[in-house]
Amino acid sequence: MADPEAVNGVDDATDKKQKKSSKHDGGAADLERVTDYAEEKEITSHNLCSNAANLFEDKRNKENEEKLAMERELQKVHVKKEDIELIIREMEITRSKAEQTLRVHRGDVVAALEALTN
């Protein structure tokens, strides 16, 4: 009779190996699709992170510019040395804080003291 492994001229062992390899090839193709999707997703999330970082940096720069402009404006306000000394004595705060508060309130001692007490 015919060899048990060979049927219709095809070897069963070879046939099984071909089926296994085709089965694994399909899995490899699926894996490739998933990997491509993940790589695209990583790229877009990287772009989003860099865009978000740029937005925060722009906002921070804008705030710093506004702060510098405000400080320049406050430097133009003239305050009396006696007023600064009064606030330092009464409120027991640093000279820079007293001077800044006076400048914000345009040299008005009463308004500066009220702001510091509230």
DSSP file (Angstrom, degrees, kcal/mol; ACC not computed):
  #  RESIDUE AA STRUCTURE BP1 BP2  ACC     N-H-->O    O-->H-N    N-H-->O    O-->H-N    TCO  KAPPA ALPHA  PHI   PSI    X-CA   Y-CA   Z-CA
    1    1 A M              0   0    0      0, 0.0     2,-0.0     0, 0.0     0, 0.0   0.000 360.0 360.0 360.0 178.1    0.0    0.0    0.0
    2    2 A A        -     0   0    0      1,-0.1     5,-0.1     2,-0.1     0, 0.0  -0.319 360.0 -88.7 -75.9 157.4    1.0    3.7   -0.1
    3    3 A D    >   -     0   0    0      1,-0.1     3,-0.8     2,-0.0    -1,-0.1  -0.441  34.9-129.7 -63.3 134.6    3.3    5.2    2.4
    4    4 A P  T 3  S+     0   0    0      0, 0.0    -1,-0.1     0, 0.0     8,-0.1   0.776 106.8  50.6 -62.9 -24.1    1.1    6.5    5.4
    5    5 A E  T 3  S+     0   0    0      1,-0.1     7,-2.8     6,-0.1     2,-0.7   0.779 102.5  66.2 -83.4 -24.7    2.8    9.9    5.2
    6    6 A A  E <   +A   11   0A   0     -3,-0.8     2,-0.4     5,-0.2     5,-0.2  -0.867  59.6 169.9-103.2 117.8    2.3   10.4    1.5
    7    7 A V  E >  S-A   10   0A   0      3,-2.3     3,-2.2    -2,-0.7    -2,-0.0  -0.996  72.4  -9.6-127.2 130.0   -1.3   10.8    0.3
    8    8 A N  T 3  S-     0   0    0     -2,-0.4    -1,-0.1     1,-0.3     3,-0.1   0.795 127.5 -59.5  53.0  31.7   -2.1   11.8   -3.2
    9    9 A G  T 3  S+     0   0    0      1,-0.2     2,-0.5     0, 0.0    -1,-0.3   0.502 116.4 107.9  81.9   3.1    1.5   12.6   -3.8
   10   10 A V  E <   -A    7   0A   0     -3,-2.2    -3,-2.3     4,-0.0     2,-0.4  -0.946  69.3-126.7-117.0 134.5    1.7   15.2   -1.0
   11   11 A D  E  >  -A    6   0A   0     -2,-0.5     4,-2.2    -5,-0.2    -5,-0.2  -0.650  10.3-145.4 -79.8 129.0    3.5   14.6    2.2
   12   12 A D  H  > S+     0   0    0     -7,-2.8     4,-2.6    -2,-0.4     5,-0.2   0.880  99.5  53.7 -62.8 -39.3    1.3   15.2    5.3
   13   13 A A  H  > S+     0   0    0     -8,-0.2     4,-2.0     1,-0.2    -1,-0.2   0.912 110.3  46.4 -63.4 -42.1    4.2   16.5    7.3
   14   14 A T  H  > S+     0   0    0      2,-0.2     4,-2.2     1,-0.2    -1,-0.2   0.901 111.5  52.3 -65.8 -40.6    5.0   19.1    4.6
   15   15 A D  H  X S+     0   0    0     -4,-2.2     4,-2.0     1,-0.2    -2,-0.2   0.902 109.4  49.0 -61.6 -42.7    1.4   20.1    4.4
   16   16 A K  H  X S+     0   0    0     -4,-2.6     4,-2.5     1,-0.2    -1,-0.2   0.894 110.0  51.4 -65.9 -39.7    1.1   20.6    8.1
   17   17 A K  H  X S+     0   0    0     -4,-2.0     4,-2.6     1,-0.2    -1,-0.2   0.891 109.4  50.4 -64.1 -39.3    4.3   22.8    8.1
   18   18 A Q  H  X S+     0   0    0     -4,-2.2     4,-2.3     2,-0.2    -1,-0.2   0.898 110.6  49.1 -65.7 -39.9    2.9   24.9    5.3
   19   19 A K  H  X S+     0   0    0     -4,-2.0     4,-2.1     2,-0.2    -2,-0.2   0.913 112.5  48.3 -65.2 -41.7   -0.4   25.4    7.2
   20   20 A K  H  X S+     0   0    0     -4,-2.5     4,-2.5     2,-0.2    -2,-0.2   0.924 112.0  48.7 -64.1 -43.7    1.6   26.4   10.4
   21   21 A S  H  X S+     0   0    0     -4,-2.6     4,-2.2     1,-0.2    -1,-0.2   0.892 112.1  48.2 -66.2 -38.1    3.8   28.8    8.5
   22   22 A S  H  X S+     0   0    0     -4,-2.3     4,-1.7     2,-0.2    -1,-0.2   0.875 110.9  52.2 -68.7 -34.2    0.8   30.5    6.8
   23   23 A K  H  X S+     0   0    0     -4,-2.1     4,-1.3     1,-0.2    -2,-0.2   0.921 112.5  44.5 -64.6 -43.5   -0.9   30.7   10.1
   24   24 A H  H  X S+     0   0    0     -4,-2.5     4,-2.1     1,-0.2    -2,-0.2   0.824 108.0  58.7 -71.4 -31.9    2.1   32.4   11.7
   25   25 A D  H  X S+     0   0    0     -4,-2.2     4,-2.2     1,-0.2    -1,-0.2   0.897 103.8  51.8 -64.1 -39.4    2.5   34.7    8.7
   26   26 A G  H  X S+     0   0    0     -4,-1.7     4,-2.2     1,-0.2    -1,-0.2   0.894 109.3  50.3 -63.2 -39.6   -1.0   36.0    9.2
   27   27 A G  H  X S+     0   0    0     -4,-1.3     4,-2.5     2,-0.2    -1,-0.2   0.878 108.9  51.8 -65.0 -38.3   -0.1   36.8   12.8
   28   28 A A  H  X S+     0   0    0     -4,-2.1     4,-2.2     2,-0.2    -2,-0.2   0.894 109.1  50.1 -65.6 -39.3    3.1   38.6   11.8
   29   29 A A  H  X S+     0   0    0     -4,-2.2     4,-2.0     2,-0.2    -2,-0.2   0.913 111.3  48.9 -65.0 -41.7    1.1   40.7    9.4
   30   30 A D  H  X S+     0   0    0     -4,-2.2     4,-2.2     1,-0.2    -2,-0.2   0.916 110.6  50.8 -62.3 -42.4   -1.4   41.5   12.1
   31   31 A L  H  X S+     0   0    0     -4,-2.5     4,-2.6     1,-0.2    -1,-0.2   0.885 107.5  53.6 -62.3 -39.0    1.5   42.4   14.5
   32   32 A E  H  X S+     0   0    0     -4,-2.2     4,-2.5     2,-0.2    -1,-0.2   0.905 108.0  50.0 -63.3 -41.6    2.9   44.7   11.8
   33   33 A R  H  X S+     0   0    0     -4,-2.0     4,-2.1     2,-0.2    -2,-0.2   0.920 112.1  47.4 -62.9 -43.4   -0.4   46.6   11.5
   34   34 A V  H  X S+     0   0    0     -4,-2.2     4,-2.4     2,-0.2    -2,-0.2   0.912 111.7  50.5 -64.4 -42.3   -0.6   47.0   15.3
   35   35 A T  H  X S+     0   0    0     -4,-2.6     4,-2.5     1,-0.2    -2,-0.2   0.913 109.3  50.8 -63.4 -43.4    3.0   48.2   15.4
   36   36 A D  H  X S+     0   0    0     -4,-2.5     4,-2.2     1,-0.2    -1,-0.2   0.916 110.8  49.4 -60.0 -43.1    2.5   50.7   12.7
   37   37 A Y  H  X S+     0   0    0     -4,-2.1     4,-2.3     1,-0.2    -2,-0.2   0.914 111.0  49.3 -62.9 -43.5   -0.6   52.1   14.5
   38   38 A A  H  X S+     0   0    0     -4,-2.4     4,-2.3     1,-0.2    -1,-0.2   0.900 110.1  50.9 -64.9 -40.3    1.3   52.4   17.7
   39   39 A E  H  X S+     0   0    0     -4,-2.5     4,-2.0     2,-0.2    -1,-0.2   0.907 110.6  48.6 -64.7 -41.2    4.2   54.2   16.1
   40   40 A E  H  X S+     0   0    0     -4,-2.2     4,-2.3     1,-0.2    -1,-0.2   0.902 110.7  51.5 -62.9 -40.4    1.8   56.7   14.4
   41   41 A K  H  X S+     0   0    0     -4,-2.3     4,-2.3     1,-0.2    -2,-0.2   0.896 108.3  51.3 -64.4 -40.2    0.2   57.2   17.8
   42   42 A E  H  X S+     0   0    0     -4,-2.3     4,-2.1     2,-0.2    -1,-0.2   0.898 109.2  51.1 -63.2 -40.6    3.5   57.9   19.4
   43   43 A I  H  X S+     0   0    0     -4,-2.0     4,-2.3     1,-0.2    -2,-0.2   0.932 111.5  46.3 -63.5 -46.1    4.4   60.4   16.8
   44   44 A T  H  X S+     0   0    0     -4,-2.3     4,-2.4     1,-0.2    -1,-0.2   0.888 112.0  50.2 -67.6 -37.2    1.2   62.3   17.2
   45   45 A S  H  X S+     0   0    0     -4,-2.3     4,-2.2     2,-0.2    -1,-0.2   0.861 109.7  52.1 -69.1 -32.4    1.4   62.3   21.0
   46   46 A H  H  X S+     0   0    0     -4,-2.1     4,-2.4     2,-0.2    -2,-0.2   0.921 110.1  48.7 -65.2 -42.9    4.9   63.6   20.7
   47   47 A N  H  X S+     0   0    0     -4,-2.3     4,-2.5     1,-0.2    -2,-0.2   0.903 110.6  50.9 -62.9 -40.6    3.7   66.4   18.5
   48   48 A L  H  X S+     0   0    0     -4,-2.4     4,-2.6     2,-0.2    -1,-0.2   0.908 110.0  49.8 -63.4 -41.3    0.9   67.2   20.9
   49   49 A C  H  X S+     0   0    0     -4,-2.2     4,-2.5     2,-0.2    -2,-0.2   0.919 112.1  46.9 -63.8 -43.1    3.4   67.4   23.8
   50   50 A S  H  X S+     0   0    0     -4,-2.4     4,-2.2     2,-0.2    -1,-0.2   0.890 112.8  49.8 -68.5 -36.8    5.7   69.7   21.9
   51   51 A N  H  X S+     0   0    0     -4,-2.5     4,-2.2     2,-0.2    -2,-0.2   0.916 112.0  48.0 -65.3 -42.1    2.7   71.9   20.9
   52   52 A A  H  X S+     0   0    0     -4,-2.6     4,-2.4     2,-0.2    -2,-0.2   0.904 110.8  51.3 -64.5 -41.0    1.5   72.1   24.4
   53   53 A A  H  X S+     0   0    0     -4,-2.5     4,-2.4     1,-0.2    -1,-0.2   0.901 109.4  50.7 -63.0 -40.1    5.0   72.9   25.7
   54   54 A N  H  X S+     0   0    0     -4,-2.2     4,-2.6     2,-0.2    -1,-0.2   0.900 109.4  50.7 -64.1 -40.3    5.2   75.7   23.1
   55   55 A L  H  X S+     0   0    0     -4,-2.2     4,-2.4     2,-0.2    -2,-0.2   0.926 111.8  46.6 -63.6 -44.2    1.9   77.1   24.2
   56   56 A F  H  X S+     0   0    0     -4,-2.4     4,-2.6     2,-0.2    -2,-0.2   0.899 112.6  50.3 -64.5 -39.5    2.9   77.1   27.9
   57   57 A E  H  X S+     0   0    0     -4,-2.4     4,-2.6     2,-0.2    -2,-0.2   0.917 110.7  49.0 -65.2 -42.6    6.2   78.7   27.0
   58   58 A D  H  X S+     0   0    0     -4,-2.6     4,-2.3     2,-0.2    -2,-0.2   0.913 112.2  48.8 -61.7 -42.7    4.5   81.4   24.9
   59   59 A K  H  X S+     0   0    0     -4,-2.4     4,-2.5     2,-0.2    -2,-0.2   0.921 111.5  49.2 -63.8 -43.5    2.1   82.1   27.8
   60   60 A R  H  X S+     0   0    0     -4,-2.6     4,-2.4     1,-0.2    -2,-0.2   0.910 111.3  49.6 -62.4 -42.6    4.9   82.3   30.3
   61   61 A N  H  X S+     0   0    0     -4,-2.6     4,-2.3     2,-0.2    -1,-0.2   0.903 110.7  50.1 -63.0 -41.0    6.9   84.7   28.1
   62   62 A K  H  X S+     0   0    0     -4,-2.3     4,-2.3     2,-0.2    -2,-0.2   0.914 111.0  48.7 -64.0 -42.9    3.8   86.9   27.7
   63   63 A E  H  X S+     0   0    0     -4,-2.5     4,-2.4     1,-0.2    -2,-0.2   0.894 110.7  51.2 -64.2 -39.6    3.3   87.0   31.4
   64   64 A N  H  X S+     0   0    0     -4,-2.4     4,-2.5     2,-0.2    -2,-0.2   0.896 109.5  50.1 -64.6 -39.9    6.9   87.9   32.0
   65   65 A E  H  X S+     0   0    0     -4,-2.3     4,-2.3     2,-0.2    -2,-0.2   0.913 111.6  48.1 -64.0 -42.6    6.7   90.7   29.5
   66   66 A E  H  X S+     0   0    0     -4,-2.3     4,-2.3     2,-0.2    -2,-0.2   0.895 111.4  50.9 -64.2 -39.4    3.6   92.1   31.2
   67   67 A K  H  X S+     0   0    0     -4,-2.4     4,-2.5     2,-0.2    -2,-0.2   0.917 110.7  48.3 -64.5 -43.5    5.3   91.8   34.6
   68   68 A L  H  X S+     0   0    0     -4,-2.5     4,-2.4     2,-0.2    -2,-0.2   0.896 111.0  50.7 -64.0 -40.0    8.3   93.7   33.3
   69   69 A A  H  X S+     0   0    0     -4,-2.3     4,-2.1     2,-0.2    -1,-0.2   0.904 110.9  49.2 -63.6 -40.5    6.1   96.4   31.8
   70   70 A M  H  X S+     0   0    0     -4,-2.3     4,-2.4     2,-0.2    -2,-0.2   0.908 110.6  50.2 -64.8 -42.4    4.3   96.7   35.1
   71   71 A E  H  X S+     0   0    0     -4,-2.5     4,-1.9     2,-0.2    -2,-0.2   0.891 109.8  50.7 -64.0 -39.3    7.6   97.0   37.0
   72   72 A R  H  X S+     0   0    0     -4,-2.4     4,-0.8     2,-0.2    -1,-0.2   0.909 111.0  49.1 -63.0 -41.0    8.8   99.7   34.7
   73   73 A E  H >< S+     0   0    0     -4,-2.1     3,-0.7     1,-0.2     4,-0.4   0.898 110.8  49.7 -64.9 -40.7    5.6  101.6   35.2
   74   74 A L  H >< S+     0   0    0     -4,-2.4     3,-1.1     1,-0.2    -1,-0.2   0.818 101.7  62.8 -69.5 -29.7    5.9  101.3   38.9
   75   75 A Q  H 3< S+     0   0    0     -4,-1.9    -1,-0.2     1,-0.3    -2,-0.2   0.758  95.4  61.7 -65.9 -22.9    9.5  102.5   38.9
   76   76 A K  T << S+     0   0    0     -4,-0.8     2,-0.4    -3,-0.7    -1,-0.3   0.707  83.8  94.7 -74.5 -20.3    8.2  105.8   37.5
   77   77 A V  S <  S-     0   0    0     -3,-1.1     2,-0.5    -4,-0.4    30,-0.1  -0.589  72.1-140.9 -77.4 129.2    6.1  106.4   40.6
   78   78 A H        -     0   0    0     -2,-0.4     2,-0.3    28,-0.1    -2,-0.1  -0.775  20.5-174.0 -92.9 131.8    8.0  108.6   43.2
   79   79 A V        -     0   0    0     -2,-0.5     2,-0.2    29,-0.0    29,-0.0  -0.929  24.4-114.7-124.2 150.3    7.6  107.6   46.8
   80   80 A K     >  -     0   0    0     -2,-0.3     4,-1.7    27,-0.2     5,-0.1  -0.585  13.9-134.5 -84.9 144.3    8.8  109.4   49.9
   81   81 A K  H  > S+     0   0    0     -2,-0.2     4,-2.4     1,-0.2     5,-0.2   0.864 106.9  56.6 -63.7 -36.7   11.4  107.8   52.1
   82   82 A E  H  > S+     0   0    0      1,-0.2     4,-2.4     2,-0.2    -1,-0.2   0.878 104.7  52.1 -63.6 -37.9    9.4  108.8   55.2
   83   83 A D  H  > S+     0   0    0      2,-0.2     4,-2.1     1,-0.2    -1,-0.2   0.903 109.6  48.9 -65.7 -40.6    6.4  106.9   53.9
   84   84 A I  H  X S+     0   0    0     -4,-1.7     4,-2.4     1,-0.2    -2,-0.2   0.930 111.9  49.0 -63.5 -45.0    8.5  103.8   53.3
   85   85 A E  H  X S+     0   0    0     -4,-2.4     4,-2.5     1,-0.2    -2,-0.2   0.889 109.2  53.1 -62.6 -39.7    9.9  104.0   56.9
   86   86 A L  H  X S+     0   0    0     -4,-2.4     4,-2.8     1,-0.2     5,-0.3   0.931 110.9  45.7 -60.6 -46.7    6.4  104.5   58.4
   87   87 A I  H  X S+     0   0    0     -4,-2.1     4,-2.5     1,-0.2     5,-0.4   0.894 111.7  52.3 -65.7 -39.6    5.1  101.4   56.7
   88   88 A I  H  X S+     0   0    0     -4,-2.4     4,-1.3    -5,-0.2     5,-0.4   0.931 114.7  42.3 -61.6 -45.0    8.2   99.4   57.7
   89   89 A R  H  < S+     0   0    0     -4,-2.5    -2,-0.2     2,-0.2    -1,-0.2   0.934 120.1  40.7 -67.2 -46.9    7.8  100.4   61.3
   90   90 A E  H  < S+     0   0    0     -4,-2.8    -2,-0.2    -5,-0.2    -3,-0.2   0.893 127.5  29.3 -73.0 -40.6    4.0  100.0   61.5
   91   91 A M  H  < S-     0   0    0     -4,-2.5    -1,-0.2    -5,-0.3    -3,-0.2   0.586  94.4-134.5 -98.8 -11.4    3.6   96.8   59.5
   92   92 A E     <  +     0   0    0     -4,-1.3     2,-0.2    -5,-0.4    -4,-0.2   0.952  56.8 135.9  54.1  55.3    7.0   95.2   60.3
   93   93 A I        -     0   0    0     -5,-0.4    -1,-0.2    -6,-0.3    -2,-0.1  -0.739  59.2 -79.7-122.7 172.8    7.7   94.2   56.7
   94   94 A T     >  -     0   0    0     -2,-0.2     4,-2.3     1,-0.1     5,-0.2  -0.286  36.9-115.7 -73.1 159.6   10.7   94.4   54.5
   95   95 A R  H  > S+     0   0    0      1,-0.2     4,-2.9     2,-0.2     5,-0.2   0.902 114.9  52.2 -61.4 -42.7   11.8   97.6   52.8
   96   96 A S  H  > S+     0   0    0      1,-0.2     4,-2.5     2,-0.2    -1,-0.2   0.901 110.4  47.5 -64.5 -40.2   11.2   96.1   49.3
   97   97 A K  H  > S+     0   0    0      2,-0.2     4,-2.4     1,-0.2    -1,-0.2   0.908 113.7  48.1 -66.5 -41.3    7.7   95.0   50.2
   98   98 A A  H  X S+     0   0    0     -4,-2.3     4,-2.3     2,-0.2    -2,-0.2   0.926 113.8  46.5 -64.2 -44.8    6.8   98.4   51.7
   99   99 A E  H  X S+     0   0    0     -4,-2.9     4,-2.4     2,-0.2    -2,-0.2   0.909 112.5  49.8 -65.2 -42.2    8.2  100.2   48.7
  100  100 A Q  H  X S+     0   0    0     -4,-2.5     4,-2.5    -5,-0.2    -1,-0.2   0.923 110.9  49.2 -63.1 -44.2    6.4   98.0   46.2
  101  101 A T  H  X S+     0   0    0     -4,-2.4     4,-1.7     1,-0.2    -1,-0.2   0.910 111.5  49.6 -63.4 -41.7    3.1   98.4   48.0
  102  102 A L  H  <>S+     0   0    0     -4,-2.3     5,-3.4     1,-0.2     6,-0.4   0.910 111.2  49.2 -62.5 -41.9    3.5  102.2   48.1
  103  103 A R  H ><5S+     0   0    0     -4,-2.4     3,-1.6     3,-0.2    -2,-0.2   0.896 108.0  53.6 -65.8 -39.4    4.3  102.2   44.3
  104  104 A V  H 3<5S+     0   0    0     -4,-2.5    -1,-0.2     1,-0.3    -2,-0.2   0.877 111.5  46.3 -61.7 -36.1    1.3  100.1   43.5
  105  105 A H  T ><5S-     0   0    0     -4,-1.7     3,-1.8    -5,-0.2    -1,-0.3   0.120 119.0-112.2 -95.6  21.6   -0.9  102.6   45.4
  106  106 A R  T < 5S-     0   0    0     -3,-1.6    -3,-0.2     1,-0.3    -2,-0.1   0.797  72.9 -52.7  56.1  36.5    0.8  105.5   43.7
  107  107 A G  T 3 <S+     0   0    0     -5,-3.4     2,-0.8     1,-0.2    -1,-0.3   0.497  95.5 142.9  84.0   3.3    2.4  106.8   46.8
  108  108 A D    <>  -     0   0    0     -3,-1.8     4,-2.0    -6,-0.4    -1,-0.2  -0.699  32.5-167.1 -82.1 109.3   -0.8  106.9   48.9
  109  109 A V  H  > S+     0   0    0     -2,-0.8     4,-2.7     1,-0.2     5,-0.2   0.904  84.4  51.4 -65.3 -43.3    0.3  105.8   52.4
  110  110 A V  H  > S+     0   0    0      1,-0.2     4,-2.4     2,-0.2    -1,-0.2   0.929 111.8  46.3 -62.2 -46.1   -3.2  105.3   53.7
  111  111 A A  H  > S+     0   0    0      1,-0.2     4,-2.2     2,-0.2    -1,-0.2   0.886 112.8  50.9 -64.2 -38.6   -4.2  103.1   50.8
  112  112 A A  H  X S+     0   0    0     -4,-2.0     4,-2.0     2,-0.2    -2,-0.2   0.916 111.0  47.8 -65.4 -43.3   -1.0  101.1   51.1
  113  113 A L  H  X S+     0   0    0     -4,-2.7     4,-1.8     2,-0.2    -2,-0.2   0.901 111.7  50.5 -64.5 -40.7   -1.5  100.5   54.8
  114  114 A E  H  X S+     0   0    0     -4,-2.4     4,-1.6    -5,-0.2    -2,-0.2   0.909 110.2  50.1 -62.8 -41.3   -5.1   99.5   54.2
  115  115 A A  H  < S+     0   0    0     -4,-2.2    -1,-0.2     1,-0.2    -2,-0.2   0.884 110.9  49.1 -65.4 -37.7   -4.0   97.0   51.6
  116  116 A L  H  < S+     0   0    0     -4,-2.0    -1,-0.2     1,-0.2    -2,-0.2   0.810 111.0  49.4 -73.1 -29.0   -1.4   95.5   53.9
  117  117 A T  H  <        0   0    0     -4,-1.8    -1,-0.2     1,-0.2    -2,-0.2   0.771 360.0 360.0 -81.1 -24.8   -3.8   95.1   56.7
  118  118 A N     <        0   0    0     -4,-1.6    -1,-0.2    -5,-0.2    -2,-0.2   0.462 360.0 360.0 -85.8 360.0   -6.5   93.4   54.6
